[in-house]
Amino acid sequence: MNVGTTIARGAWQRAAALATVTSLMLAMLAVLGSPVAAATISVPAGDEAALRAAIADANDGDVIELAEGTYQLTNDPGPGGSLIIDDDRALTVVGLGAGATIEQTEDNWSVFAVDRGSLTIDNLTLTHSGDGGYGSALYVESAWDRIEILNSTITDNVVSGVGGGIYLDASRTFEDDYGLEVVIRGSRFTGNEAEDEGGAIWMFNYRSLLIEDSVFQGNRASYGGALYIECGVCAEEDADRITIRRTSFVGNQASLDGGAIYLWGWNELLVEGSTFAGNQARFGSAIYLDDWGPSDPFWSDPSQWPASDDDVTIVNSTFSGNAATGPLTAVGDGGAIYAEADVGDVLLRNVTVADNIGGGVFSLTGAEVEIVNSLVVGSMSDDCTGDVVSLGGNIDSDGTCNLDPDLGDQAGVSAADLGLGDLANNGGTTQTHAIDEASVAYASALAGACPATDQRGVARKSPCDVGAFEVPAADDDPDEPEDDEPDDPEDEAPPATPVEAQPTFTG
């Protein structure tokens, strides 16, 4: 037997068989049809019927482009009064040019409704001229979605329930896997209102929320003038992450608590490079951190209580001119931040808390708020109340923040020595309070705790300045050769102004 010939013949037979199978598979694909490529669907300006048809007929992955103009949703065809995204479809709706406005005119319908689907809106304005009930601009009731709001405006939406602008609810899968992810970038939420919770956004049971480079202004509710966020699955290790960066919360109001943000159960909150100014509430006019526990009537089964070891980190951010008005005519607590017992670890790092009514930082017994390299000054009422712990490098104006001079803290600093400027546009995307080299806050923070940049993105010195604003370091002469000779004293940054030791108080 010719072994070589036999092997060659066997290889040829296998190759022929494989070719036959491949041909059959290709033929079957031809019969069944190949995967449909994503399409771009164009909608003429103001054509409501074409917009509805595009949303209804679009396949997964399609992009719907809206010509500049206003689209009024005036028809009420029964189920489907909203523009519905379902059937596990992921759609993108983009406004061309200067953008497009979609206005819902029918009560109790949202502009968009998402049920087991994903939606990205880009360069759109969503508004509602009536009462939307829940989420006038966007109603989401599903747990597997990804929602993206990019370069868009959600404005003047009013509801009699919760979620004036957006309603996000993944509660249907409380005991199952879930993955609602929400991304908001470069967007504005203005003039939205809810009679109950979440003037701009109401959110429940989610995996993650990311807000960047956005503005929340003039929104109103009973709880959470801008954002009301609650979870019932906080014990999930990879759930309930909230990240807010380079975002402004201005002039939002809650008739009860949480003028800008009300959080009730979460795992991690990170706020970076953001400003809270002129917000108002009874308690916690900027941020109200609520806790879960046996006293909460919503959870009769203790096994369902969410975890209480939540983490809050606020860095390079400014809280200015917020007002905790309190019940009736009394001044409230937590002009900037109100932390209930058992909310977990709260850390303020290079934060400026200035000129707030109802105090600056309020912490109930059991909620430990740690501050480092931060200014808590100029409060009407105490700068700090409750269990506030200094990690060093802090400044207060009334000696109430439990500061320790051995940690580099400065207590009871006068306004003249601090030299804090008015809230203003000092560069970057959010407003800040500036200082100069003459301030006692200049270069007096703990170097090891300094972030790399300040709220505006300006590089920090070492040691850095206390608070969210950094005075830039003196520039070195790029033409000067590097050597071991000492620098010319005229080229050095001026030293910090000596400050006489101040007495410390606890309270």
C-alpha positions, 0 to 999 in steps of 0.5 A: 500500500502506498501510504502517502497516496492513501493519506493524500486521498483521505485529505482530499475527501475531507476537503471535499466534504468540508466544501460541500458543508460550506456550500450548504451553509451558504445556501441556507444563509441565502434563504434565511437572509444575512444580518441586516446592516444598521441603517440611517433613517432621515426624517423631514423637519416637523413631520410627526408621522414620519418620525413615528414611522421611523421609530416604529420601523427601525431595526436594532442599531439604526440611527434616526436623523431629525432635520432642524425644526420642532416635532409636535406629538399631537396624535393619540393613537391609543397605545403608542402615544409616546415614541416607543423603543422596545423589542431589545432594539438599540436606537440612536436619535440625532438632531442635525444642525442646530438640533431638533425639538420634540414636544409632547402635547398630550397629557399622560404621555412621555416623549419617549418610552423605553421597554426592553430597549436602549436609546441614545439621544443626541443634540435634541430638546425634549419638552412637554406642554402638559402633565406627563404623569411620570417622566414627561421627556423619557419614561424607562421601565426596564432593567436591561437598557442603556440610556444615553443623553448627549448634548441635549436639553430636557426642559420645562417638563411638569408631572403630577407624580415623580420624575419631571423630566426623566423616569428610570425604573428597573424594579421589575427585576429586583430579584433577578439580574439587571443592568440599567446603565445611564450616561448623561454628557454635555446636557442641560436640565432646566425648569423641570418639575415633579409634584413628588420626587425628582424634578429633573430625574427620578431613578430606581434600581440601576447599575450605574449613573454617569453625569459629565459636563452638564447643568441642572438649573431651576428644577423643582420637587418635594424631594430631590429638586434635580435628582432623586435616586433610590435603590433596592438592590444596594447589596449587589457588589457591582451595582448602584455606582453614581459618578458626577463630574464637571457638572453644575447644580444651580437654583434647584429647589425641594419643598422638603429635602435635597434641594439638588440631590436626594439619595436613598440607598446606594453603593458609591457616589463620586462627585468631582469638579462640580458646583452646587450654588443657590439650591434650596430645601428644608434640609440638605439644600445641595445634597441630602444623604438618607439612610436605610434601616428598621425605621423605614416603612418600605421594607418589612423584611429585614433581609431586603434592607439594602447595605448601609456601608455606602461610600461618598467621595466629593473632591475638587467641588464647590458648595456656595450660597445654598439655603437650608430653610428648615420647617416653617420659619426656622433655619434648617440644617445642612446648607451644603450637605446633610448626612443621616445616621448610617449612610457610611463613609463620607469624604470631602477632599479639597472642597470649598463650602462657603456662604451657605444658609443653615450651616455647611456640613451636618452629620447625624450621630452615626454618620461620619463625615471626614474632611481634608484640605477643605474650606468650610466657611462663612455659614449662617449657623455653624460651619459644621454640626455633628460627627465631622472628623478632620484628616488635616489641612482644613480651614473653618471660620467659626471653630465648629469643625473639630479641627486640630492645629497639630494636623495643619488645620486652621480654625476660626479664620477671619474672612479678611485672612481667607480672602475668598473671592465671589463665586465666579467663572475663574476658568474651567467649566464650573464656577469657583471661589478664587484665592490669591497668594495672600490667603491663609489657604495658599499652599497650606494643605496636606501635600500627601492628600492633594489631587493632581489638579484643582476643580478647573483642571489647573495643576496643583503645587505641593503643598497645594492650596486648601479648597477647590481652587488652586493658585497656579505655581510661578512659571520657571524660566524655560531658557534658564539652564538647570543647575544646582544654584539657588533660584533668584528669590524674585522668581519664587512664588511668594510664601504663605502669609504667616498666620497667628495661631487660632484657638480651636473649639469643638462642637 
